[in-house]
Amino acid sequence: MTDDADAKDWNLATRLVRGGTLRSGFGETSEALFLNSAYVYASAEEAEARFSAGGKGFKYGRYSHPNLQMLQDRLALMEGAEACAAVASGMAAVFAAMMCQLKAGDHVVANRVIFSSCQYIITQVLPRFGITYTLVGGQDYDEWRSAITPATRCVFIETPANPTLELIDIAAVAECCKAAGARLIVDNVFSTPLAQHPLELGADIVIYSTTKHIDGQGRTLGGAILGSRAFIDEEAMPFCRHTGPHMSHFNAWLILKSLETLPLRVARHCGTAAAIAQWLEAQPQVARVTYPGLRSHPQYAVARKQMNSGGPLIAFELKGGKKAAFAFMNRLKIIDISNNFGDAKTLITHPASTTHHSLGRETLQRIGIGEGLIRLSVGLEDEADLIKDLGQALRGE
Ligand SMILES: *Cc1c(COP(=O)(O)O)cnc(C)c1O
């Protein structure tokens, strides 16, 4: 069994293979899948002890289970966070991270370009409970400074943003939060846990949809909330235990095993994405490429400051708008059209007509999601095969 103190001395790859492992009495090498909802006790006294304050051991699946605990411990080690709560989806993570700490009268600030379901929670759900919000344009830090006031309890940002890959300076927003006493929540899905470390930049809470690169093979949904031991134990965990969003046994086991290969996969995703972004920029049919690893990215300086790679996703626009985009996507032979990303398979999306459709034409235009914008999630296939596929589809062969 892993000793916590030892695991903290390990480097990332070792943490992701061995961190949090709990072995049963059978001595299995690979972590076992425990499919049980409840537990038995040797005596009434043992049951009483487990239910007493500070009692150790599992009691019921909605509270915790061995696969969940292993996953949470490993994810915390990955992020360099004190603790983690793993839940059923990325959206469950976003919702629980906010609802566990907000109350009527609180104020929330978020960036304007965020995943549409996050925007739904902030603009449609929270106001019903008397929680107000302000949406801020990403780059104007005076706007952030004036939006974040002492009434602001949480600030929620996503960088790189989905799907425009616009960046926000995490340290600059963290400073505004500290000054106002607000907590900064960073949705770190688009960078992957390897390319960017929000806690080191001053964030209080980090959110993942493990559905994306952490699973990485398109099999399960999942989410994680990472932060201080006090926040997880006293706010996030009681909320999750009593409202029921914790990740299931099977999904927790699967994600746990996925973490073992995460650094290898992400290095490959990001390496191929960098090559494809550079190649796309040189194609005559392409009007614009937005990729944090390219010098042409509008916030390249921010990318250099807070990311250690350009990440696994590329946004680009073709000359000819939606018509050209659809024709190009329909000609692809290897790359699949999908609304998802973060898969071993390279996936392509037209956000304005799918993932971000619900925002409406006017909002889409205001936040820079044009009719010609295409999002590419670079997978694990051979780089030359992908470039060949993109090339034939661009040329219309
Ligand atoms: C996918 C995604 C989510 C939601 O995650 P689910 O697992 O689909 O619930 C939240 N934020 C970002 C940035 C995402 O890409």
The ligand as a Gaussian input file, in Angstrom:
#p B3LYP/6-31G(d) Opt

LIG

0 1
 C      -16.493000      18.729000     -21.367000
 C      -16.255000      19.890000     -20.512000
 C      -16.951000      20.063000     -19.325000
 C      -18.041000      19.106000     -18.893000
 O      -17.595000      17.826000     -18.694000
 P      -18.564000      16.528000     -18.790000
 O      -17.696000      15.426000     -18.341000
 O      -19.024000      16.443000     -20.201000
 O      -19.707000      16.784000     -17.876000
 C      -16.661000      21.164000     -18.552000
 N      -15.739000      22.063000     -18.925000
 C      -15.042000      21.932000     -20.073000
 C      -14.035000      22.943000     -20.439000
 C      -15.294000      20.855000     -20.901000
 O      -14.632000      20.747000     -22.041000

